Amino acid sequence: MNVIVVSAVCIYNPDGRLLTVRKRGTDKFMHPGGKPEVGETAAEAASRELLEEVGIAVAPEDLELMGVWHAVAANEAETTIEATVFTAPGTWEAHPSAEIAEIRWLDLRAPLPRDLAPLLTDHVLPALALPK
């Protein structure tokens, strides 16, 4: 089994909805994020990917670590991801850029769509539901 290391970010809009993105040529929605470049920390990769994919600029030091999880890769067969997931402070507006075909703001109080990536459904959404 292949393992891919990625960073991802939870972003909210003013209505409290969680940003999800769908990359071109795929059918699953996930967090904005991606693979770190050589020498990048997880937070640096998350910050760079956020700007490239949805036009949101958040400094790496402003991202808050949510957790690190292993999940089945949404778009690659026989692959697991090791995802470092952050939350960004504040609320944001986003627009699809780079390889992002579509964005969708997820209402966490509504029934969940069936086209979410396993990292979201198996790890992040349950963690978000925990009392703070």
C-alpha positions as CSV (number, residue, x, y, z in Angstrom):
1,M,0.0,0.0,0.0
2,N,1.3,3.4,-0.9
3,V,1.3,6.3,1.6
4,I,1.0,9.9,0.6
5,V,1.8,12.7,3.1
6,V,-0.6,15.7,2.8
7,S,-1.6,18.8,4.7
8,A,-5.2,20.1,4.8
9,V,-7.1,23.0,6.3
10,C,-10.6,23.5,7.7
11,I,-11.9,26.9,6.5
12,Y,-15.3,28.3,7.5
13,N,-17.4,31.0,5.9
14,P,-19.4,33.7,7.8
15,D,-22.4,31.3,8.0
16,G,-20.3,28.6,9.8
17,R,-20.1,26.3,6.8
18,L,-17.0,24.2,6.1
19,L,-15.2,24.6,2.8
20,T,-14.8,21.5,0.7
21,V,-13.2,21.3,-2.8
22,R,-13.3,18.9,-5.7
23,K,-10.2,18.6,-7.9
24,R,-10.4,18.3,-11.6
25,G,-11.0,14.8,-12.8
26,T,-12.2,13.5,-9.4
27,D,-15.6,13.0,-7.8
28,K,-14.9,13.4,-4.1
29,F,-15.0,16.6,-2.1
30,M,-12.2,17.2,0.5
31,H,-10.4,20.0,2.3
32,P,-8.2,22.3,0.4
33,G,-4.6,21.1,0.7
34,G,-2.0,18.9,-0.8
35,K,1.5,17.5,-0.6
36,P,4.4,19.4,1.0
37,E,7.3,20.4,-1.3
38,V,10.8,19.5,-0.3
39,G,11.8,21.3,2.9
40,E,8.3,22.5,3.7
41,T,6.7,21.9,7.1
42,A,3.1,20.7,7.2
43,A,1.8,24.2,8.1
44,E,3.8,25.8,5.3
45,A,2.4,23.3,2.8
46,A,-1.1,23.9,4.1
47,S,-0.7,27.7,3.8
48,R,0.7,27.5,0.3
49,E,-2.0,25.1,-0.9
50,L,-4.7,27.2,0.6
51,L,-3.6,30.2,-1.4
52,E,-3.0,28.3,-4.6
53,E,-6.3,26.3,-4.5
54,V,-8.8,28.8,-3.2
55,G,-7.1,32.2,-2.9
56,I,-7.0,32.3,0.9
57,A,-3.8,33.7,2.5
58,V,-3.2,32.5,6.0
59,A,0.4,32.5,7.5
60,P,1.6,29.1,8.5
61,E,2.1,30.3,12.1
62,D,-1.6,31.3,12.3
63,L,-2.9,27.8,11.4
64,E,-4.0,25.7,14.4
65,L,-3.2,22.0,14.5
66,M,-6.3,19.9,14.6
67,G,-4.8,16.4,14.3
68,V,-2.9,13.9,12.2
69,W,-4.8,11.0,10.7
70,H,-4.4,8.1,8.3
71,A,-7.2,7.5,5.8
72,V,-8.0,5.8,2.6
73,A,-7.0,8.2,-0.3
74,A,-10.1,9.5,-2.0
75,N,-8.7,9.6,-5.5
76,E,-5.9,7.0,-5.7
77,A,-6.3,3.3,-5.6
78,E,-4.5,1.2,-3.0
79,T,-3.2,4.4,-1.3
80,T,-3.4,5.7,2.2
81,I,-2.9,9.4,3.1
82,E,-1.2,10.6,6.2
83,A,-2.9,14.0,6.7
84,T,-2.0,16.8,9.0
85,V,-5.1,18.9,9.4
86,F,-5.3,22.5,10.5
87,T,-8.0,25.0,11.2
88,A,-7.7,28.6,10.0
89,P,-8.9,31.4,12.3
90,G,-11.7,33.7,11.2
91,T,-14.1,33.3,8.4
92,W,-13.4,33.5,4.7
93,E,-14.6,33.7,1.1
94,A,-13.0,31.3,-1.5
95,H,-12.8,30.8,-5.2
96,P,-11.6,27.8,-7.1
97,S,-8.1,28.1,-8.6
98,A,-5.3,25.9,-9.9
99,E,-6.6,22.3,-10.0
100,I,-9.8,22.9,-8.2
101,A,-12.9,22.3,-10.3
102,E,-15.5,23.2,-7.8
103,I,-15.9,24.4,-4.2
104,R,-18.8,23.6,-1.9
105,W,-19.6,25.0,1.6
106,L,-20.8,22.2,3.8
107,D,-23.5,22.8,6.4
108,L,-22.4,20.6,9.3
109,R,-26.0,20.6,10.7
110,A,-27.5,19.1,7.6
111,P,-27.4,15.5,6.3
112,L,-24.0,14.9,4.8
113,P,-23.6,14.4,1.0
114,R,-22.3,11.0,-0.1
115,D,-19.4,12.4,-2.1
116,L,-17.0,13.3,0.7
117,A,-13.5,12.0,1.1
118,P,-12.8,9.4,3.8
119,L,-10.6,11.7,5.7
120,L,-13.5,14.0,6.2
121,T,-16.1,11.4,7.0
122,D,-14.0,9.1,9.1
123,H,-11.8,11.5,11.1
124,V,-12.4,15.3,10.7
125,L,-16.1,15.5,10.9
126,P,-16.3,13.3,14.0
127,A,-13.5,15.4,15.6
128,L,-15.5,18.6,14.9
129,A,-18.6,17.1,16.5
130,L,-16.7,16.6,19.8
131,P,-17.6,19.0,22.6
132,K,-15.0,21.7,23.0
